[in-house]
């Protein structure tokens, strides 16, 4: 689902990408899909929805264990940066 979402996004097929991201978020155990979906929403001007997903990544990181944080380090760090950028 994540790969399909990225492909549709690269082709400019935003509604298809969105649907695939939504499915990927539901099926994924990590934060990569949630981060990608948040990025898509931010680019599409849906700042509040993007902010909500970035916040969810950070909330999951706070409550997740060390192994979870290590496995998702890249997405957690990027979510902090993007959340702060959307807040300003």
C-alpha positions as CSV (number, residue, x, y, z in Angstrom):
1,X,0.0,0.0,0.0
2,X,2.8,2.4,0.9
3,X,4.6,1.7,-2.4
4,X,1.4,2.2,-4.4
5,X,0.8,5.5,-2.5
6,X,4.2,6.8,-3.3
7,X,3.8,5.8,-7.0
8,X,0.5,7.5,-7.3
9,X,1.8,10.6,-5.5
10,X,4.8,10.8,-7.9
11,X,2.4,10.6,-10.8
12,X,0.3,13.4,-9.4
13,X,-2.6,11.0,-8.8
14,X,-3.4,12.5,-5.4
15,X,-6.8,10.9,-4.6
16,X,-5.4,7.4,-5.4
17,X,-2.3,8.2,-3.3
18,X,-4.5,9.4,-0.5
19,X,-6.5,6.2,-0.5
20,X,-3.4,4.1,-0.5
21,X,-1.8,6.1,2.3
22,X,-5.0,5.7,4.4
23,X,-4.8,1.9,4.0
24,X,-1.0,1.8,4.6
25,X,-1.5,3.7,7.9
26,X,-4.1,1.2,9.0
27,X,-1.9,-1.8,8.1
28,X,1.5,-0.5,9.1
29,X,3.2,-1.1,12.4
30,X,5.7,1.7,12.0
31,X,5.5,5.4,11.3
32,X,6.7,5.6,7.7
33,X,3.2,5.4,6.2
34,X,1.8,7.9,8.7
35,X,4.7,10.3,8.0
36,X,4.2,10.0,4.2
37,X,0.5,10.6,4.5
38,X,1.1,13.7,6.7
39,X,3.6,15.0,4.1
40,X,1.0,14.6,1.3
41,X,-1.6,16.4,3.4
42,X,0.7,19.2,4.2
43,X,1.6,19.7,0.5
44,X,-2.1,19.6,-0.4
45,X,-2.8,22.4,2.1
46,X,-4.5,20.3,4.7
47,X,-2.3,21.7,7.5
48,X,-4.5,20.7,10.4
49,X,-4.8,17.1,9.3
50,X,-1.1,16.9,8.6
51,X,-0.4,18.4,12.1
52,X,-2.6,15.8,13.7
53,X,-0.7,13.0,12.0
54,X,2.7,14.5,13.0
55,X,1.4,14.8,16.5
56,X,0.3,11.2,16.5
57,X,3.7,10.1,15.4
58,X,5.3,12.0,18.3
59,X,2.7,10.6,20.8
60,X,3.4,7.1,19.6
61,X,7.1,7.7,20.1
62,X,6.5,9.0,23.6
63,X,4.6,5.9,24.6
64,X,6.6,3.4,22.5
65,X,9.6,1.5,23.8
66,X,13.2,2.0,23.0
67,X,13.1,-0.5,20.2
68,X,10.1,1.2,18.6
69,X,11.8,4.6,18.8
70,X,15.0,3.2,17.3
71,X,13.1,1.5,14.4
72,X,11.2,4.7,13.7
73,X,13.9,7.3,14.5
74,X,13.9,8.9,11.0
75,X,10.2,9.4,11.0
76,X,10.0,10.7,14.5
77,X,12.8,13.2,13.9
78,X,11.2,14.4,10.6
79,X,7.8,14.7,12.3
80,X,9.3,17.0,14.9
81,X,10.8,19.2,12.2
82,X,7.6,19.3,10.1
83,X,5.3,19.8,13.1
84,X,7.4,22.8,14.1
85,X,7.4,24.2,10.6
86,X,3.6,23.9,10.3
87,X,3.2,25.5,13.7
88,X,5.0,28.7,12.7
